[in-house]
Amino acid sequence: MAIQCDVAILGGGTGGYIAAIRAAQLGKEVVIIEQDKLGGTCLHRGCIPSKALLRSAELYAQMKESAAFGIETSGLTLVFPKVQERKGQIVEQLHKGVQYLMRKHNIKVIQGRGRVTGPSIFSPKSGAVAVELANGEMETVVPANLIIATGSRPRTLPGLVPDGKHVLSSDEALVLEELPGSMIIVGGGVIGVEWASLLSDFGVEVTIVEAADQLLPAEDEDVARELRKQLEKRGVKVLTGVKVDPESCEIQEGQVHIAALQGEKPLRLQADKLLLSIGRQANVENIGLENTDIGLDRGFIRVNENMQTTEPHIYAIGDCIGGLQLAHAASHEGLTAVHHLAGESSHAYHASQVPRCVYTRPEVASVGLTAKEAKAKGYEVKEGKVPFSAIGKALVQGESGGFVKMIADARTNDILGVHMIGPHVTELISQAALAQLLDATPWEIGQAVFAHPTLSEIIGEAALVVEGNSLSL
């Protein structure tokens, strides 16, 4: 007998289970189909485990620098297996929390591999899901609405495929039993620079190879330059404008060797291991899309502003639709889809209002357009930039590198973007995102009272600089 429900969700990652909870709160009968563990990539192979490693690396680096604070230490030892153990404990605690939420909201979870089916005896339209269970038996779920949330996986290059031993993706890197002496990281995007930061803090010799002319190619140029400076200051070798030859990769005496080209200059790189970090590709194969009229765009499921596919009763969210490929973006997309299918009014989804965070040391965070993007769109731009060295709390923290840059439309005074690099900016960026959502102007932000001494003062000061009314520069 087929399982009938109001909403079925194919994929139990962050976007999927958040959508399920909201649908249940709205009185819908909900089924989640997940082939692995609830929580998806973010919880088990991405956001959470990587941030746990980054925190251990940051603390280790800070302890080595404690003499600057008048605290001298001796016998400092890194026990990497315990670092990994702590990471595992955090992931398991959160996993149990997600399982509890499913029970609390009476959400049925089916563990198995699902495929979307076309019209059949179960349903006159496509959107039912045939699920292959672990025991080989089949189950059919027939929903009024389907949300596809199948996520993504690390992208590879022809000839350069992770073997789990010498060539790694972020999935394999997260479960390393011991640290290598050296690592080549191919790709200087978010994942690549985060791994460069944590590995260098752990004492690994790191080389980043990025094909673009800057690290974090999608971010502000000034931010990218500052991050490069800070990483190089810590001993990370950064090579930009470099393309590797994936076919040249070979293992010699336990080390990875690979050829590359920087302009016309040939390079030969070697290290104990190579981390391939060139982005992620959508999981859209073998999920039955060929049984529907759902359209794809460059390998991602095409959706409208309500997250509807070209079949209006089927929605798609998260990494499988491309875009920002962030857990919090997937969650917001899931809420948008559920509100729409339930007939609820909701705030329209705008990717420009989603904060982007990079958990390097120093951290990077941004929301909205860069100055370059704004000018390309025809805006007349005005901006304000304030260094953390002008902020008392940053000096107290011993983390005065970096800055905050605010960009506004010179004609309307609307905030177009805010870009940060420095201490705890992944926490500060929410203030900028809220200001942008509420359509606040730099003048209005500048009138707000910021507690002193705090790092958040820099946001108010950046707003004042935009208006030409700086109080500290």
N, C-alpha and C positions, 0 to 999 in steps of 0.2 A: 504494500500500500504506500503510495507516495505521500510525502510529508507536505502538507499545505501550510503556508504562512503568508504574512503580509509583506515581510522584507527578508530576503536572503542576502547574505554578504559573503562573497567569495574571497576569502583572505582575512585572517584575524590579526593583522598588524595594528599599529597605532590608529591609523585612519579607520580601519575596519571595526575595531572594538569600540572606538568612540562613537562611530555612527550607530552601532548596535545599541549602545546604552541610550543614546538620545531617542532612537526609534522606540525602544521599550518604554522610556519615560512618557512618550506621546501615545502610549496605549497600543503599540503595534506588537504583533507576534513575530519574533525575530529568530532567525537561524543563522549561525556563523559556520562556514565550512573552512577548515584550516588543515592543511596537510602536515604541518609541523607543530610548533608551539605557539600558543597565543602570545601576542606581543611582537611577533615578526622580526624583521631585520633590526629595527631600532632598539628593541629590548635585548635581543640575543646576539646580534652580530654588528651592531652599529653604535648609535648614540650612547647608550648606557655603558656597555663594557669599555668603549674607547675613552669615555670621560672618566671612568674609574681609573684607568691606566694613566690618563693625563694628570689626574689629581695626585696620584702617588709620585709621578715624575716631578710635578711642580713642588711638592713638599720636600722631596729629596734634594732638589736644586736649592730651595730656600734654606734648608738646613746646612748645606755646604757653604752658603753665603751668610750664615748667622753672625759671623764675627763683626760684620758691619753694624750690627745692632747691639754690640757689646756682649754677645753670647758666644763663648768659645766652646767648641765640641771636639771630641776625639773618639776614634773608634766607630765612626759612622759606617754602617754596612747596609748594602742593598741586598735583600733576600727576595729575588724575583718570584720564586714559587709562592711566597706569601702575598705578593702583590696580585698574582693571578688568583689566589684563593679568595682574597677580599673582593675582587671583581666578580667572581662567581657567586659569592654570597649575596651581593647587592642585586645581581640579575635574578637569582632565585627568589629573593624576598619580593621583588616587584612582580615576578611571574605569578607567584601565589596571590598577590593583590589583584591582578587582572582576572585570575580564575574566580576569586571571591566575587568580583563585580559581576561576572557573568551569572553566577548563582543568585546573587542579590536581585538582579533584574529579570530573572527567569528567562534568560537567553539560552536557547538550545545550541550546544556546540557539537558539531559533527567532525570528527578527525578523519580526514581522508582527502584524496585528490579529486577535485571537482572539475567537470567540463560542462560548459554551457551547451544546451541542446536546442535544436530547432523545433518547429511545431511537431507535436506528437500526440499520442492518445492521452497523455497527461495534461497537455495544454495546447490550445489552438495557436498560440504564438510562441516565438522563441523566448528563452529566458529561464526555463527550468534548468536544474543542475543535476547531472548524473554524478554520483560520488562513489569512487572506488575506496572501500574501507580497507583497513590494514589486514583484515582476514580474507580479503579477496572478494567479499560479497559487495553487492551494489545497492545503493540507496538513491532515491530520486527526491529532490526537493523542488516543489512548485510554488514560487512566490508570486505575489501580485507585482512586486518590484524587485529588481536585482541590483545590487551594488557590487561592481567588480573592484577589488582592492588587492590585486595580486603582487604588487610591489615590484622590486627590481633586484638585480644581481650585479656584481662587479663586471665591468666591461673588460674584454681581453683584446689582444692584437694577434692577427694571424702569425703564427710562428713563435709567439711569446705567450704561452698559456701556463698559468700557475701549476706547479707540480707538488706544492705543499711542502717542499723541502728546501729548494734553492730559490725558486721563483714563487712569490706569494701574492695573493690578493689580500685585501684587508681581512677577509674571513679567516685565512690561515694565520695571518700575523697576530690576530687576537688570541690565539691559543698557543703561541710560542712557549715552549717549556724553559728556554733559556735565551738570553739576549745574544745576538751576534756581535762580533767586533766591529763590523761595518755593514752599511746598507745603502744600496742605490735605490732611490725612490723615483720612478718614472711617472711624472705628473705632479704639477705644483698647484693643483686645485685644493679645495677644502680638506679632503681626506689626506692628500699628500703632505700638506704643510702641518697638519695636526700630528701625523706620524713622525715627521721630521722633528717637531718640537719635543715630543715625548721621548723619542729615542735619543736625541742629543742630551736631554736632561738626565737620561739614564746612563750616559757615557758612551753611547754608540757613535762611531764616526759615520756621518750622514752626508750623502750627495743627492741633491734634488735636481732632476732633469726635467725642464718644462719647455714645450714646443713654442709657447707664446713668448712675447717679449717681457712679460712680467709674471710674478706669482699671482695667484688668485685673479685670473684674467677677467672675471666678471665684476671685479670690485674697483673702487676708486684708485686711480694711479698713485696718489700720494700715500694712501694706506699700503698699497703693495710695496712701494719703495721702502717705507718704514719697516714693514715686516721683514723684508729682505735684509735690511741693515741690522735689525735685532737678531735675526737668526745667524747671520754671518758673524756677528759679534760673539756668538756662543760657539762658533766653530763649524757651523753647517756650511758646506760648499753648495752654492746655488748656481746652476747653469741654466740660463734662459735662452730662447731662440735656438734650442737644440732638438733635433729629431733623432731618435734612436732607430737603429736598423734591427727590427725584431728577429729577422732571419739569422742575424749574426750571433745571437745569444748561445753561449756554450759554457759548459762546466769544466774547469781545469783545476785539478788538485783541490777540489772542494770549494772553489770560488767561482762566482758568476762573472763571465767576461762578456761585454757587449760593445759593439761599435756604434758611434753616433756622429752626427755632422752638425757643427755650429757654423751656419753660413756655408762657407766652402772649406772650413777647417775640420779635418777629420779628428775624432777623439776615440780613445779606447778606454773604457771604464771597467773597473773590477771591484768586487766587494764580496763579503761572505754570503750575502743574500740580496735579492732584488725584490722590491715591492712594486707591483703594477697598480697604479692608482690613476686611471685615466677616465674616471666617471663610471656611471652605472647604466645598464640597459634594462628596459622594461620586460617583465615576465608576461608576455602576451602569447607565447607559443604554447600549443597543446592545452589550451583552456577552452577550446571550442568556438573561438570567434568566427571560424569559417562557417559555422551553422547559423550565423546571424548576419544582419546588414550593417554591423558596427564598422565604422571607418577608422583607419589608422593614418597617422601623419608622422613620417620619419621614424616609424617603429613604436610610436606611442598611440594609445587610444584617444581619438578625437572627441572632445566634449564641448558643450556650451557653457555659459556662465552659471548655469544651474547644475552642472556636472552631468547633464544628460548626454548619452551617446546619440548616434543617429537613429537608434531605436528608443523612443522617449521613455519607455518603462524600465529601461536598463541604464544605470548610472555607472560612472567610473571615477575613482579618486586615487590620490597618492602617486607614488612613483610611476605607476603604469601609464599615467597620462602626461608624464614629463613635467615641464615647468620647474619649480624650485626644488622638488624632490627632498623635502624636509618633513620631519615627523609632524611638526606643528602645522605645517601647510596641509598635510594629509588630513589631520584632525578637523581643520576648518572646512576643508572640502567635503569631508564626511557629514559635517553638520549642515552645510549648504544643501547637499543632496537630500538628506532626511527631511529637512524643513520643506523643501520643494515638493517631494513626493507626498508629504503629509498635508500639503496645502497651507503650511504655516508661512507667515511673512518673515523674512530674514534679511540681514545685511548682505548685499551682493558681495561675492568673492572678488577681491582685487589683489593680484599677486604683488603689486607695488606697495601694499600695506603690510606685507608679511616680513618680519625681521629675519635677517640672515646672520648667523653667528658662526664664528670659527674659534675653537677653543685652544688656540696656540698660546704660547707665552711670549709676548703679550697677546691678549685676546683681541679679536677683530669682530665688529658688529656693524650692521648697516640696515637701513630701510629706505625704500624709494630709489630715485634716480641718482646716478653720479652726475657730476657737472658736465662731463663729456656727453652722456646720454641726453641730458636736459637740453644742451645746446643743439644736439643733432635733431631734437624734436621741435626746435624753433623757439625755445624759451630764452628770454633775456635773464641771465642768471646773476644773482648777487650771493655772496657767501661769507661766512665767518669761520675762522679757524683758531682754536685755542689749544696750546700745549698743556699736557698734564703737569709740566714743570711749574706752571703758574698756579697750581692747586695745592693748598696746604696739606690736605689729607693724602694726596699722592706722594708727597715728600715724606710724610710720616710713615706711610706704608713701604717706602723704599722702592716705589715703582712709578717713577716720574717720566718714563718714556712714552711717546705716543701723543695723540691729540684727538680732538673732536672737531669735525667739519660739518657745518650746517649750510644747506643750499636752499635758496628761496627764489621764487619768481619775482623779478624786479617790478613787474607791472601789477600783479595782483597781491603780492606779499605771501602767497601760499608757500608752505614748506614743500619742497620737491624731494628732498633726501637728506639723510643724516648719516655720517660715516665716522666710525670710531676705531681707534686702535689704542689699547692701553689697559690698565688694571680694571678687571671686573666689568668691562664694557658690555659683555653679554647680558648682564643684569640691567645696566643703564639703558640699553636700547629700547626697552619696553616703554620708557617715558617718551621717547621720541616717536615711537609707533602710535602711542595713545594721542599725542599732540597732533599727529598727522591725521588720525582717524576723526578727531574732533574738529579738524580744520582750523587749528590754532595757528596764529601768525607768530613770527619771531618776537614781535613786540609783546604779544600776550604772554609768551613763555618767559620773556625777560622781566615781566611784572610779577611772576610767581615768586614766592619766598622759598629759597632753598636753604636747608639747615647747614650750619657751618660748625666744624669742618666736615665736609662730606665730598665724595668723589662726584656726586650728582650736581654739585655747583657748576661743573664745567658745561653742563647743558644750558643753564641759564646764561652763563657768560658767553657761550658761542652765539646764543640768540641775540645778546646785546651787541656783539661784534658785527653781526649781520646788519644791525640797525645803525652801526657807527657810534655806539654808546658804551664802549668797553669800560669796565671799572677796574680791570687788573692788568691790562696790556698797554 
